[in-house]
Amino acid sequence: MHAHNFGNALRLATAFGLVMSPFVCSAASPMRLSGSLAGSVRDATGIPQMGAVVQLYNRNDKLIEKALTAANGDFMFASLLPDIYSLKVTVASFVPAIRRHILVQPGMQSVLAVNLASVLSSVELLYTTRNPGVLMSDDWRWTLRSTMTTRPVMRLVPGTDISDPNKADHIVTAMFSDTRGLVKLSSGETSNPFSSVGDQPDLGTTFALATSLFGRNQVQVAGNFGYGLSSDVPAAGFRTSFTPAGGEGPRIKLTVQQVGLPTRGLIGVNAPPLRTMSVTLLERLEISDGIQLDYGGSLDSVTYLDRLNYISPFARITARIGPGTLDIGYSSGAPPVDLLNAREVDGSLQADVAALSLLPRVSMRGGRAMVQRSENTEIGYRMQIGKRTYSVGAYHEFVRNGALTMAAGDGLYFDSGDLLPELSSRSSVFNIGNYTRSGFTASATQTFGDNFSATVAAGRGGVLTTSGQELRTEDPAELRSLIRRSQRLWARGIVSAQLPAVGTRVVASYEWSDARALTPGHVFLTQKIYPETGLNFRIRQPLPGWGGLPGRLEATAELRNLLEQGYLPVSTPNGRQLVLSNNPRGIRGGLAFIF
């Protein structure tokens, strides 16, 4: 009886063991229906970050796993239970990147892109794909590879570059990739033509940030904030630019500015701030092979005492003719700054920063605000032979409500209803009325390696002169009648060099012209030179970083019209002297942090 019962028990245990053996083996082996989490850690420039600490938390924010990135910046958490997780990535000198609510699904692998930056770090989910090795063993994969009837069908995905599959259009990159920025602190002075008046320094802070949305659409934000000692209201400006993916569609730019003007001539009365807003659209059209059209326009609004609204269209057609390129340009209204930068690399931070420093030329006439507007038609041809580039061009320009800087020695000469105070000096802006001018230019640029180039330019253009006549009254209309239009020759030399040892970048230029005439600035649509009166220097000096600070530091200096040339003096009956200028002497320096 006992032996029989023992035999039955033994057979039952054996049967139970055979039934439960698969589950026991399964418990001893890794979980087959699990998910995984993988990713790559890089900085803003795309450099992989080795040794980054990656911490994985469960839904209760409890640390469950920790990993270090490899030399290529990659990391992986395998065999994760299907659930919701959180991820934190930390590296010295970077802001920690955190991503919550990461869903891990059975048999799936979630791939993350971690972008570290000194200001805004991000973790973006790129895609979720089948997790290799969790639902299918190696034996089954080798069986499929060796059997023709069960081998999976291979096909080429449209838009995939066989030489580099990473260039496929369907690959999705991080939302805020290719992020870069610029912060600059600067101070300087704009000198009056009269040394007895003194200089008015001003302080300013400029910033710019550019990023891409999923590696395609480009978004840039730039701004500045300045304070002039002669004004109670600070100056501020912001500019936002949007470039669609691949340049297909118009580039949109929105710029708003506010400037507090000094209260000279308005004793006891607060002068209203000058406010401007501009919306610009710029688009490029490929007409045919070798012919390209850049066109657009801006809607501008200027508020000072009155509100002035106007439209400024512009266009430039470029055609390949012979060994060179022919350009024909037209603009009406404000200078087309965005058209001038259309040939530059998209996403230039310096272009937006420079555009913020340009205000509409506003003046007063009879107590009413006026805006300088010009209608410009231009043609140019350029060609490159070896390391030398030649360029010629001609223009015709009609200017309405021309505005020039006026200094009157010890104060105002005309009534305040015809003078608008300048922001950074004791000078004023005077409306000289309308004028027409034309001119031509020719230039040659020679490059010597990568660190040195020289440009020689010459031409003939329209200038303003008074022919030595004196004022007899204090009527501003008389001064406008004394200003004559004439033609003068000019010549200019530009040298650009970069010192190989210390990396100093220097651009020096000198323009010679008739000392008894004033040459108004002309914005060329087809030339790469911009006339600057007198002797000018621009210096950029890279500085070594410290404390593991990412990015780079750069000291900048700008010295404009050091010899104080291009002034137009006018004598008055009471022995005073007025001086008109469009490029007063100015000195400015700053410190820039680029990341």
C-alpha positions in Angstrom: 0.0 0.0 0.0 2.7 2.4 0.9 4.8 1.3 -2.0 1.9 1.8 -4.3 1.2 5.3 -2.9 4.9 6.1 -3.2 5.0 5.1 -6.8 1.9 7.2 -7.6 3.4 10.2 -5.9 6.6 9.8 -7.8 4.8 9.6 -11.2 2.8 12.7 -10.2 5.9 14.7 -9.3 7.6 13.7 -12.5 4.6 14.8 -14.6 4.4 18.1 -12.7 8.0 18.7 -13.3 7.7 18.1 -17.0 4.8 20.5 -17.2 6.4 23.2 -15.2 9.9 22.9 -16.7 9.3 25.5 -19.5 8.2 28.1 -17.0 11.1 27.3 -14.7 13.5 27.7 -17.6 11.7 30.9 -18.7 12.1 32.4 -15.2 15.8 31.7 -15.3 16.2 33.2 -18.8 15.8 37.0 -19.6 12.3 38.4 -20.2 11.4 38.0 -23.8 8.5 40.5 -24.0 10.5 43.5 -22.7 11.4 46.8 -24.2 14.5 48.9 -24.4 15.7 52.5 -24.3 18.6 53.8 -26.3 20.0 57.2 -27.3 22.9 59.5 -28.1 24.3 62.4 -26.1 25.8 65.4 -28.1 26.5 69.1 -27.5 25.1 72.0 -29.5 27.8 71.5 -32.2 27.1 67.8 -32.6 30.2 66.5 -30.8 29.5 63.2 -28.9 29.8 63.4 -25.1 31.7 60.5 -23.6 31.2 59.7 -19.9 27.8 61.4 -19.6 25.8 60.1 -16.6 22.4 58.8 -17.7 19.9 58.1 -14.9 16.7 56.1 -15.4 13.7 56.6 -13.1 10.5 54.7 -12.9 7.0 56.3 -12.7 7.5 57.0 -9.0 10.7 59.0 -9.7 12.8 56.2 -8.1 16.3 55.6 -9.6 16.4 52.1 -11.0 19.4 52.2 -13.4 22.4 54.3 -14.2 24.7 54.2 -17.2 27.7 56.1 -18.7 27.8 57.0 -22.4 30.4 55.4 -24.7 33.0 57.1 -26.8 30.4 57.8 -29.5 28.0 59.2 -26.9 25.6 56.3 -27.1 23.8 54.6 -24.2 21.2 51.8 -23.8 18.9 50.3 -21.1 17.8 46.8 -22.2 15.2 44.4 -20.8 12.9 47.1 -19.4 9.4 46.3 -18.2 6.7 48.0 -20.3 6.0 51.2 -18.3 6.5 54.9 -18.2 10.0 56.2 -17.3 12.0 59.4 -16.8 15.5 60.2 -18.0 18.1 62.6 -16.7 21.5 63.3 -18.4 24.2 65.3 -16.7 27.6 66.4 -17.9 30.0 68.9 -16.4 29.6 72.5 -17.8 26.2 71.7 -19.3 22.7 72.2 -18.0 21.2 68.8 -17.1 18.7 67.4 -19.7 15.5 65.9 -18.4 12.7 64.0 -20.2 9.6 62.7 -18.5 6.8 60.4 -19.6 8.9 58.1 -21.9 6.7 55.1 -22.8 8.5 51.8 -23.2 6.4 49.3 -25.1 6.9 45.5 -25.2 9.1 44.4 -28.1 9.9 48.0 -29.0 13.0 50.2 -28.7 12.7 53.9 -28.1 15.6 56.0 -29.4 16.3 59.4 -27.9 18.5 62.4 -29.0 20.0 64.3 -26.1 21.2 67.8 -27.0 23.2 69.5 -24.3 23.7 73.2 -24.2 24.8 75.9 -21.7 21.3 77.5 -21.7 18.7 75.1 -23.0 19.3 71.3 -23.0 16.7 69.0 -24.4 15.8 65.3 -24.8 13.8 64.5 -27.9 12.2 61.2 -28.9 13.4 60.4 -32.4 11.4 57.2 -33.2 10.2 53.9 -31.8 11.1 50.7 -33.6 11.1 47.0 -33.1 13.5 46.0 -30.4 15.9 43.4 -32.0 16.3 40.2 -30.0 13.2 40.3 -27.8 10.5 38.7 -29.9 12.7 36.6 -32.2 15.8 34.5 -31.3 19.0 34.3 -33.3 18.1 30.8 -34.5 14.9 32.1 -36.2 16.8 35.0 -37.9 19.4 32.6 -39.3 16.7 30.4 -40.6 15.0 33.3 -42.4 18.3 34.3 -43.9 19.2 30.9 -45.2 15.7 30.0 -46.7 14.9 31.7 -50.0 11.1 31.1 -49.7 11.0 32.8 -46.3 13.6 35.5 -46.9 12.1 39.0 -46.3 11.7 41.2 -49.4 14.2 44.1 -49.6 13.4 47.4 -51.3 14.9 50.8 -51.6 13.0 53.5 -49.7 12.4 56.6 -51.8 14.6 59.5 -50.8 17.3 57.4 -49.3 20.9 58.0 -50.2 22.6 54.6 -50.6 26.0 56.1 -49.8 24.7 57.7 -46.6 21.4 56.4 -45.3 21.4 59.0 -42.6 20.6 61.6 -45.2 17.1 60.1 -45.9 14.3 62.6 -45.8 12.3 60.4 -43.5 14.9 60.5 -40.7 13.6 62.8 -38.0 16.1 64.8 -36.0 15.8 66.6 -32.7 13.2 69.4 -32.4 15.7 72.1 -31.3 18.9 71.0 -33.1 21.8 73.1 -34.3 21.2 75.6 -31.6 23.8 78.5 -31.3 23.8 81.9 -29.7 25.6 85.1 -29.1 25.7 87.6 -26.2 27.6 90.8 -26.5 28.2 93.7 -24.0 29.5 96.9 -25.6 30.1 100.5 -24.9 31.2 103.4 -27.0 30.9 107.0 -28.0 29.8 109.0 -31.1 31.9 112.2 -31.4 30.6 115.6 -32.3 32.5 117.5 -35.0 33.1 120.1 -32.2 35.5 119.0 -29.5 34.1 121.6 -27.0 30.8 119.8 -26.9 32.2 116.5 -25.6 31.2 112.9 -26.2 28.2 111.0 -25.0 29.0 107.4 -24.2 26.3 104.7 -24.3 26.0 101.1 -23.0 24.4 98.2 -24.7 23.7 94.5 -24.5 23.0 92.4 -27.6 21.9 88.8 -27.9 21.0 86.4 -30.6 19.8 82.8 -30.6 19.3 80.5 -33.6 17.9 77.0 -33.7 16.2 74.6 -36.1 12.9 72.8 -35.7 13.5 69.1 -36.4 16.6 70.0 -38.4 14.6 71.8 -41.1 12.9 75.1 -40.3 15.2 77.8 -39.0 14.2 80.2 -36.2 16.3 83.1 -35.0 15.7 85.6 -32.2 17.9 88.7 -31.7 17.6 91.7 -29.4 19.4 94.6 -28.0 19.0 96.8 -25.0 20.9 100.1 -24.6 21.1 103.2 -22.5 22.3 106.6 -23.5 23.4 109.2 -20.9 21.6 111.9 -22.8 18.2 110.0 -22.8 15.9 109.1 -19.9 14.3 106.2 -21.8 16.4 103.1 -22.8 16.6 101.9 -26.3 15.4 98.3 -27.1 14.9 96.2 -30.2 13.8 92.7 -31.0 14.0 90.7 -34.3 12.5 87.3 -35.1 13.3 85.5 -38.3 11.8 82.3 -39.7 13.2 80.3 -42.6 11.2 77.4 -44.0 12.6 74.0 -44.6 15.0 73.9 -47.6 14.3 77.5 -48.3 11.0 76.6 -50.0 8.8 79.5 -49.2 9.3 83.1 -48.1 11.6 84.0 -45.2 9.7 86.1 -42.7 11.3 88.7 -40.4 9.7 90.8 -37.7 11.6 93.7 -36.2 10.4 96.1 -33.4 12.4 98.9 -32.0 12.0 101.7 -29.4 14.4 104.6 -28.9 14.2 107.2 -26.2 15.4 110.6 -27.6 17.0 113.4 -25.5 14.8 116.3 -24.5 17.0 119.1 -25.9 14.9 122.1 -26.9 11.9 120.7 -25.1 12.5 122.1 -21.6 10.1 120.6 -19.1 8.5 118.4 -21.7 9.2 114.7 -22.1 10.0 113.9 -25.7 8.0 110.9 -27.0 9.9 107.7 -27.8 10.6 106.8 -31.4 8.9 103.4 -32.2 9.3 101.4 -35.3 7.9 98.0 -36.5 8.8 96.2 -39.8 7.6 92.9 -41.3 9.7 91.7 -44.2 9.1 88.8 -46.6 12.0 87.6 -48.8 11.7 84.8 -51.4 14.0 83.3 -53.9 12.8 82.0 -57.3 14.8 79.9 -59.8 13.5 81.1 -63.1 15.7 78.9 -65.2 19.1 77.4 -65.2 21.5 80.2 -64.3 18.8 82.8 -63.6 17.7 83.5 -60.1 15.3 86.1 -58.7 15.4 87.4 -55.1 12.4 89.6 -54.3 10.2 90.7 -51.5 9.2 93.7 -49.5 8.6 95.2 -46.0 5.7 96.8 -44.4 7.1 99.5 -42.1 5.5 101.6 -39.4 7.2 104.6 -37.7 5.6 106.4 -34.7 7.0 109.8 -33.5 4.4 112.5 -32.9 2.6 111.0 -36.0 2.2 107.5 -37.3 3.8 106.8 -40.7 3.1 103.6 -42.6 4.8 102.7 -45.9 5.7 99.7 -48.1 9.3 99.1 -49.3 9.5 96.6 -52.2 12.8 95.3 -53.5 14.0 92.8 -56.1 17.3 91.6 -57.6 17.8 89.3 -60.6 21.0 87.4 -61.1 22.0 85.8 -64.4 25.1 83.9 -65.4 26.5 85.6 -68.5 29.8 84.6 -70.0 32.6 84.1 -67.4 30.8 86.2 -64.8 27.4 87.1 -63.2 25.1 90.0 -64.1 23.0 91.6 -61.3 20.1 94.0 -61.8 18.5 95.4 -58.6 15.7 97.8 -57.6 14.5 99.0 -54.2 12.1 101.7 -53.1 11.7 102.9 -49.5 14.0 101.8 -46.7 17.3 100.2 -47.5 16.8 96.5 -48.2 19.0 95.0 -45.6 17.6 91.5 -45.9 18.2 91.5 -49.7 21.8 92.4 -49.1 22.2 89.4 -46.8 20.3 87.0 -49.2 23.6 85.6 -50.6 25.0 85.0 -47.2 24.7 81.7 -45.3 21.2 81.3 -43.9 21.0 81.7 -40.2 23.8 84.3 -39.8 23.5 85.7 -36.3 25.7 88.7 -37.2 23.3 89.7 -40.0 20.4 90.0 -37.6 22.4 91.8 -35.0 23.6 94.3 -37.6 20.0 94.8 -38.9 18.9 95.7 -35.3 21.4 98.5 -35.2 19.9 100.2 -38.3 17.0 102.6 -37.5 14.9 104.4 -40.1 16.3 107.9 -40.8 13.7 110.1 -39.2 13.8 113.9 -39.2 11.6 116.9 -38.5 10.3 119.5 -40.9 7.9 122.2 -39.8 7.1 120.2 -36.6 6.2 117.0 -38.5 8.1 113.8 -38.6 9.5 112.7 -41.9 11.2 109.4 -43.0 14.0 109.2 -45.5 13.1 107.1 -48.5 15.1 106.3 -51.6 14.3 104.8 -55.0 17.4 103.0 -56.3 18.1 101.3 -59.6 21.4 99.5 -60.0 23.2 97.2 -62.4 26.5 95.3 -61.8 28.7 92.6 -63.3 31.3 90.6 -61.5 33.7 87.7 -62.4 36.4 85.7 -60.7 39.7 84.8 -62.3 41.8 82.6 -60.1 42.1 84.3 -56.7 41.1 87.7 -58.1 37.6 89.1 -58.3 36.6 92.0 -60.5 33.3 94.0 -60.2 31.8 97.0 -61.9 28.5 98.7 -61.3 26.3 101.8 -61.9 23.4 103.3 -60.0 20.7 106.0 -60.1 19.1 107.1 -56.9 16.3 109.5 -55.9 16.1 110.4 -52.2 13.1 112.0 -50.4 13.5 113.8 -47.1 17.2 113.2 -46.9 18.5 113.3 -43.3 22.0 114.4 -42.1 23.6 114.8 -38.7 23.9 118.5 -37.7 26.1 120.0 -35.0 25.9 123.6 -34.0 28.7 124.0 -31.5 27.0 125.2 -28.3 23.4 124.2 -28.9 20.6 124.5 -31.4 20.7 127.0 -34.3 17.2 126.3 -35.7 13.9 125.9 -34.0 13.3 122.5 -32.4 10.5 121.9 -34.9 13.1 121.4 -37.6 15.6 119.3 -35.6 15.4 115.8 -34.2 17.8 115.0 -31.3 20.2 112.1 -31.9 20.4 109.3 -29.4 24.1 109.0 -28.7 25.4 112.6 -29.1 24.5 116.2 -28.7 24.0 116.5 -32.4 20.6 116.7 -34.2 19.1 115.3 -37.4 18.3 117.9 -40.1 16.0 117.4 -43.1 17.8 118.6 -46.3 14.9 117.8 -48.6 15.0 115.8 -51.8 17.9 115.2 -54.2 18.9 113.0 -57.1 22.3 111.4 -57.8 24.0 108.8 -59.9 27.4 107.2 -60.0 29.5 104.2 -61.0 32.1 102.0 -59.3 34.8 99.5 -60.1 36.7 97.2 -57.7 39.2 94.4 -57.6 39.8 92.0 -54.8 42.9 89.8 -54.4 43.1 87.0 -51.9 46.5 85.7 -50.5 45.8 82.4 -48.9 43.0 82.0 -46.3 44.1 84.8 -44.0 44.7 87.9 -46.1 42.9 89.8 -48.8 43.1 93.3 -50.3 40.5 95.3 -52.2 41.0 98.5 -54.3 37.8 100.4 -55.5 37.3 103.7 -57.3 34.4 105.5 -58.9 32.5 108.7 -59.3 29.3 109.6 -57.5 26.9 112.3 -56.4 28.0 114.5 -53.5 26.5 117.5 -51.6 28.3 120.8 -51.3 27.6 124.5 -50.4 30.3 126.0 -52.6 31.5 128.0 -49.6 28.3 130.1 -49.3 27.2 131.5 -45.9 23.8 131.6 -44.2 22.2 135.0 -43.9 19.2 134.1 -41.8 18.0 131.5 -39.3 15.5 130.1 -41.8 16.1 126.3 -42.3 14.7 126.7 -45.9 17.7 128.9 -46.7 20.2 126.1 -45.7 18.3 123.6 -47.9 18.6 126.0 -50.8 22.4 126.4 -50.3 23.1 122.6 -50.6 24.1 121.8 -54.2 24.3 118.4 -55.9 27.6 117.7 -57.7 29.8 114.8 -58.9 33.1 113.9 -57.4 35.7 111.1 -57.8 36.5 108.8 -54.9 38.9 105.9 -54.2 39.0 103.3 -51.5 41.3 100.6 -50.2 40.4 97.7 -47.9 42.7 95.2 -46.2 41.5 92.2 -44.3 43.9 90.0 -42.4 43.9 87.3 -39.7 47.0 86.7 -37.6 47.7 83.0 -37.6 49.3 82.8 -34.1 46.7 84.7 -32.0 43.7 84.6 -34.4 43.2 88.4 -34.4 41.0 89.5 -37.3 41.5 93.1 -38.6 39.7 94.9 -41.3 41.1 98.3 -42.2 39.8 100.7 -44.8 40.4 104.2 -46.1 38.3 106.2 -48.5 39.6 109.4 -50.2 37.1 112.0 -51.5 36.8 115.7 -51.9 37.3 117.3 -48.4 34.9 120.2 -49.4 32.0 117.9 -50.2 29.8 115.4 -48.3 29.2 112.0 -49.7 25.9 110.5 -48.5 26.0 106.8 -47.9 24.7 104.6 -50.7 23.5 101.0 -50.1 24.7 99.0 -53.1 22.4 96.2 -54.3 24.9 94.5 -56.6 28.3 95.3 -55.0 29.9 93.8 -51.9 31.4 97.0 -50.7 29.9 99.8 -48.6 31.4 103.3 -48.8 32.8 104.5 -45.5 34.3 108.0 -45.3 37.9 108.3 -43.9 39.9 105.9 -41.9 38.1 102.9 -40.3 39.2 99.8 -38.3 37.3 96.7 -37.2 39.1 94.3 -34.8 38.0 90.9 -33.5 40.2 89.1 -31.0 39.4 85.6 -29.7 40.0 85.2 -26.0 40.8 81.9 -24.1 38.0 80.5 -22.1 38.2 79.6 -18.4 36.6 77.3 -16.0 35.5 74.8 -18.6 33.0 77.4 -20.0 31.5 76.2 -23.3 31.6 78.3 -26.3 34.2 81.0 -27.0 34.9 84.6 -26.0 35.8 87.4 -28.4 36.8 91.0 -27.8 35.6 93.5 -30.5 36.5 97.0 -31.4 35.2 99.4 -34.0 36.8 102.7 -34.9 34.9 104.8 -37.5 36.1 107.8 -39.4 39.1 108.5 -37.0 40.3 111.5 -39.0 36.9 113.2 -39.0 36.6 113.5 -42.7 33.6 114.1 -44.9 32.2 117.0 -42.9 30.3 119.9 -44.6 30.8 123.2 -42.7 28.4 126.1 -43.1 29.1 129.6 -41.7 26.3 131.7 -40.0 26.0 135.6 -39.7 26.6 135.6 -36.0 30.0 133.8 -36.4 28.8 130.3 -35.5 29.4 127.3 -37.7 27.1 124.4 -38.5 28.5 121.1 -39.6 26.6 118.5 -41.6 27.8 114.9 -41.7 26.5 111.4 -42.4 29.4 109.5 -40.8 30.6 111.1 -37.5 33.7 109.8 -35.8 32.8 106.9 -33.5 34.6 104.5 -31.2 33.0 101.4 -29.8 34.3 98.2 -28.1 32.7 95.2 -26.5 33.0 91.6 -25.3 31.1 88.8 -27.1 30.3 85.3 -25.8 29.5 82.9 -28.7 28.1 79.5 -28.0 
